[in-house]
Amino acid sequence: MMSSADQEASLNSLESTYRKLSNAYESMKGKGANTTLVKKRRDAIMAAIDSLRSDWYGNNFSYERDVIATSQQTLEDILPSIHKQLAKAEDGSPQLTLNERRLTALNLAIESLKNRLE
């Protein structure tokens, strides 16, 4: 069982990612750019947040199986870029801490979503 502080850190990381993706989506939409990938990632992060909140706090979770599967795959597709960023980050840097937390949160979310498909 993970501590409530670790749970909060993971949710905070995912919520921060969601805000960044939402801002990017709105900005890109305003410029007429292709928003498909950003929207897909944003929606997957929201499903991840909702799944973890359901696991940890008993919140409602009512997503269709195909949305869960797509969200899980989308999150898995993000992992290689985070691993690359971790490899470049200097020890003790804020970027390293941020990406370590993001990686932990994504792995927890992927596991949570996978469990819903079993």
URWO-V894041 format. One record per run of one state. SS is the DSSP state (A for helix, B for strand, O for the rest). FROM is the first residue (numbers start at 1). TO is the last residue. If there is no record, write none. Layout:
BEGIN
ss:SS from:FROM to:TO
ss:SS from:FROM to:TO
END
This chain:
BEGIN
ss:O from:1 to:3
ss:A from:4 to:31
ss:O from:32 to:35
ss:A from:36 to:57
ss:O from:58 to:64
ss:A from:65 to:88
ss:O from:89 to:93
ss:A from:94 to:117
ss:O from:118 to:118
END
